[in-house]
């Protein structure tokens, strides 16, 4: 995957951050962020290992923190997710 996989995932992360910073696109940014960081977490759990180059698991911990934060944003802004969001809100209200 080097170097193009690293560069491509970095670009996807940058796009996700820009989308997260704008309230109207935050839900889309959260979905993109969850997708990118899920790949990173799976890589850590399967190929890389939790500790990479003696970092004490810092990169893995940061990936988990990004995942949790993105999931929280997605839950908060679930009404902004096309198709799925309104249905989830309706389920929660009993309608």
N, C-alpha and C positions, 0 to 999 in steps of 0.2 A: 504493500500500500504506500510505501514511502516513495517520493515525497507527496505525490498527488492526493492520496487519501487524507493526509494530514492537512494539506492546503484546502481541499474541498470541504472537509468538516469544519475547518476554521471559518471559511466563507459562510457556510450554513449557520454557524453559531453567530457570526456578525449580523447576518440578516435577521436572525431570531431576536437578537438584542435590540436592533433598531425597531422591529415590530413591537416588542415589549414596551418600549419607551413611549409609544403613542397610544393613548387610551382607546382609540377606535380600532386599533389592530392588535391590542394586547392578547386577545384570545387566540388569534392566529399565531402570534409569536410564541405563546405558551405551547401550542400543539407542535410547532416546529421544534422548539426547544426540547420538548419531551421526546420527540423522535430522535434527535441528534444525541441527546444525553443517554437515551436508552441503549443506543449502539455503543457508546463509550462504557457504560456499566457492564453490558454483556461482554465486551472485549476484556475488561478487567477480570470478570469472573471466569472467563474461559481461557484466554490466551496470555494476557499480560500479567495477571496476578494482582492481588490487592496492593502489594508493595512493589513499586516500580523504581528501580535504580536507587534503592535505599531511602525513599521519601517517607517511609513510615505510614504509608497509606493515605497521604495527604491528597493526591490527585483523585483517588477513589472517593474519599470523604467529600471533596468538593463536587464531584459528579453527583453523589447522592443528594447533597444540599441543593444543587441546581434542579434535580428531579423533583424534590419535595416542593421547592419554591414554585416551579412551573406548574405542578399539579395544583397547588393552592391558588395560583392565579387563574387557572382554568376553571376551578370550582367556583371561585368568586365571580368570574365573568362568563359563566355557562350560558347565559341568555344570548351572548354574542356569537356562540358557535352555531353556524348555519345547520339547519335540519335537525341535528341531535339536541342542541341546547333547549329550544322551546319545548320539545317533548319531555326532556328531563325535568324542566320546571313544572310542567303540567302533572307529571307523576308525583312530584313532591307536594303539590297543593291538593291532590286528590281529584283533579278535573280530568 
